[in-house]
Amino acid sequence: MVSTKFIKKLDTKYGVKFHNEKLLEEAFTHSSYSNEHPHDGIRDYEKLEFLGDAVLELAVSDYLYRHFTKLNEGQLTCLRSNIVDTAGFSKFAFQCGFQNEINLGHGEEKAGARSRKTLLEDVFEAFNGALFLDQGMNSVQHFLHLTVYPQIDEGEFDASRDYKTDLQEFLQQGGPVAIEYNVVSESQLPSKFVVELKINHKVESKGEGHNKKAAEQQAAKAALDKFD
């Protein structure tokens, strides 16, 4: 069963408080558990996963359309694909602590299903499907603004553009230029890096990210935006 501690965490950290907690329980119930506990009256998450998949695709598409106005259709499609694939959604589920709350049957538990990426992806979709049914799209968007969208903005899913390379090519059109990226602060919980970009020994911009690479990309993007 979903723990009281987790329910409190959803409320305090993400502002999510389910009106119908049966939907929340269903979102975290694997078919192996419901098959082993038929008298509990809890359905598995498969139908919520079906709904959540569509809800997330619409929510992410809407966000990308509104915030990445310079990208064309093909680039937006590529970016969305990088976000909604198994690795993307399973990562978000893990960061939210979903893996600890999944109701699993004994066989699946012994097989290590709790850390399986495909299962974590399913649960993330089911959770958002449940949230949509319980409170509507605005609540889903609020949750995603706290979990998914900041990492999109940091460029962690943008495989189509390397801002560091673009900046280097732009700056060196007129000859050699000194470019330095320095970590100025770092925290672990949550993971956050702040990188300072110097061009010819002068601070030009800063960037933040969940890792050093993402922070450097954001610093380069900020510099390019200034020169654009």
C-alpha positions in Angstrom: 0.0 0.0 0.0 1.1 3.6 -0.6 2.7 4.8 2.6 1.4 7.7 4.7 4.9 9.2 4.4 4.7 9.2 0.6 1.2 10.8 0.6 2.6 13.6 2.9 5.6 14.0 0.6 3.3 14.5 -2.5 1.4 17.2 -0.6 4.4 19.1 0.9 6.9 18.8 -2.0 4.6 18.8 -5.1 1.3 20.3 -3.8 -0.5 17.1 -4.8 -3.3 15.8 -2.5 -5.7 13.2 -4.0 -9.4 13.6 -3.4 -9.8 9.9 -4.3 -6.9 8.0 -2.8 -8.2 4.8 -4.5 -6.9 6.2 -7.7 -3.5 6.8 -6.2 -3.4 3.2 -4.9 -4.4 1.9 -8.3 -1.7 3.9 -10.0 0.9 2.0 -7.9 -0.5 -1.5 -8.1 1.1 -4.0 -10.5 -1.0 -6.7 -12.0 1.0 -9.3 -10.1 -0.1 -7.8 -6.8 -3.8 -7.5 -7.8 -3.8 -11.2 -9.0 -2.3 -12.3 -5.6 -4.8 -10.2 -3.6 -8.1 -10.3 -5.4 -10.1 -9.6 -2.3 -8.4 -6.3 -1.7 -10.5 -4.8 -4.5 -7.6 -2.8 -6.0 -7.3 -2.8 -9.8 -3.9 -2.7 -11.4 -2.5 0.4 -13.1 -2.8 -0.7 -16.7 -5.9 1.4 -17.6 -4.5 4.4 -15.8 -1.2 3.9 -17.7 -3.1 4.0 -21.0 -4.7 7.3 -20.0 -1.5 8.8 -18.5 0.4 8.1 -21.7 -2.0 10.3 -23.7 -2.2 12.9 -20.9 1.6 13.3 -20.7 2.1 13.4 -24.5 -0.4 16.3 -24.7 1.0 18.1 -21.7 4.6 17.9 -22.9 3.6 18.8 -26.4 1.8 21.9 -25.2 4.8 22.9 -23.1 7.3 22.5 -25.9 5.0 24.3 -28.3 4.7 27.3 -26.0 8.3 27.5 -24.7 10.5 26.4 -27.6 9.2 28.7 -30.3 12.3 28.7 -32.4 12.2 24.9 -33.0 10.5 23.5 -36.1 8.1 20.6 -36.2 10.8 18.0 -36.7 12.9 19.3 -33.9 9.9 19.5 -31.5 9.0 15.9 -32.4 12.6 14.8 -31.7 12.7 16.6 -28.4 9.4 15.2 -27.3 10.5 11.7 -28.2 13.6 12.0 -26.0 11.5 13.1 -23.1 8.7 10.6 -23.2 10.8 7.5 -23.9 11.4 4.8 -21.2 14.6 6.3 -19.9 13.1 9.7 -19.5 9.9 8.8 -17.6 11.6 6.1 -15.5 14.2 8.7 -14.4 11.4 11.1 -13.2 9.6 8.2 -11.4 12.9 7.3 -9.6 13.6 10.9 -8.7 10.1 11.2 -7.2 10.6 8.0 -5.1 7.9 6.1 -6.9 9.9 2.9 -6.9 9.4 2.5 -3.1 5.6 2.6 -3.3 4.8 0.1 -6.0 2.6 -2.9 -4.9 4.2 -6.0 -6.4 3.5 -9.7 -6.2 6.1 -11.9 -4.6 7.5 -13.2 -7.8 8.0 -9.8 -9.4 9.5 -8.5 -6.1 12.1 -11.3 -6.1 12.8 -10.7 -9.8 13.8 -7.1 -9.0 11.0 -5.5 -10.9 10.9 -2.5 -8.6 13.9 -1.1 -10.3 12.9 -2.1 -13.9 12.8 1.0 -16.1 9.8 -0.1 -18.1 7.8 -0.6 -14.9 8.9 2.8 -13.5 7.8 4.4 -16.8 4.4 2.6 -16.5 3.9 3.9 -13.0 4.8 7.4 -13.9 2.3 7.4 -16.7 -0.4 5.8 -14.4 0.2 8.3 -11.7 -0.4 11.2 -14.1 -3.4 9.5 -15.5 -4.8 9.2 -11.9 -4.0 12.8 -11.2 -5.8 13.9 -14.4 -8.9 11.9 -13.4 -8.8 13.2 -9.8 -8.0 16.9 -10.5 -7.7 17.7 -14.2 -4.9 18.9 -16.5 -4.0 21.9 -14.5 -2.8 19.7 -11.6 -0.9 17.5 -14.0 0.8 20.6 -15.5 1.6 21.9 -12.0 3.3 18.6 -11.1 5.2 18.5 -14.3 6.4 22.1 -13.8 8.1 20.9 -10.5 9.5 17.6 -11.9 9.9 17.4 -15.7 9.9 20.8 -17.2 13.0 22.2 -15.3 15.1 19.4 -16.8 13.7 20.1 -20.2 14.7 23.7 -19.9 18.2 22.7 -18.8 18.7 20.9 -22.1 19.0 17.4 -20.7 16.8 15.9 -23.5 18.0 18.1 -26.4 19.9 15.8 -28.6 19.6 18.1 -31.6 21.8 21.0 -30.5 25.1 21.3 -28.7 25.2 24.8 -27.4 28.9 24.6 -26.4 30.0 23.7 -29.9 27.7 26.3 -31.4 29.1 29.0 -29.1 32.7 28.0 -29.8 32.1 28.1 -33.6 30.4 31.5 -33.3 33.1 33.1 -31.2 36.1 31.7 -33.2 34.9 33.1 -36.5 37.3 36.0 -36.1 40.2 34.0 -34.6 41.1 32.1 -31.3 39.1 32.9 -28.2 39.7 31.7 -24.7 36.6 29.9 -23.4 36.4 28.6 -19.8 33.7 26.7 -17.9 34.1 26.7 -14.1 31.9 25.1 -11.4 31.2 27.8 -8.9 28.9 25.8 -6.6 27.6 22.3 -6.2 24.9 20.6 -4.0 23.9 17.0 -3.7 20.3 17.0 -2.4 18.9 17.8 -4.8 21.8 17.6 -7.3 22.5 21.1 -8.6 25.6 22.5 -10.4 26.2 26.2 -11.1 28.8 26.9 -13.9 30.3 30.2 -14.8 31.4 30.8 -18.4 34.3 33.1 -19.1 35.1 34.4 -22.5 38.6 35.9 -22.8 38.8 35.8 -19.0 35.6 37.8 -18.6 32.5 36.3 -17.0 29.9 36.2 -19.7 27.1 34.0 -18.3 26.1 31.3 -15.8 24.2 28.1 -16.1 22.5 25.7 -13.7 21.8 22.0 -14.1 21.4 18.6 -12.4 24.9 17.7 -13.6 28.0 19.6 -14.8 27.4 18.9 -18.4 23.8 20.3 -18.3 25.0 23.4 -16.4 27.7 24.0 -19.0 25.2 23.7 -21.8 22.9 26.2 -20.1 25.8 28.7 -19.6 26.6 28.4 -23.3 23.0 28.8 -24.3 22.7 31.9 -22.1 25.8 33.4 -23.9 24.4 32.6 -27.3 21.1 34.2 -26.4 23.0 37.4 -25.5 24.8 37.5 -28.8 21.7 36.5 -30.9 
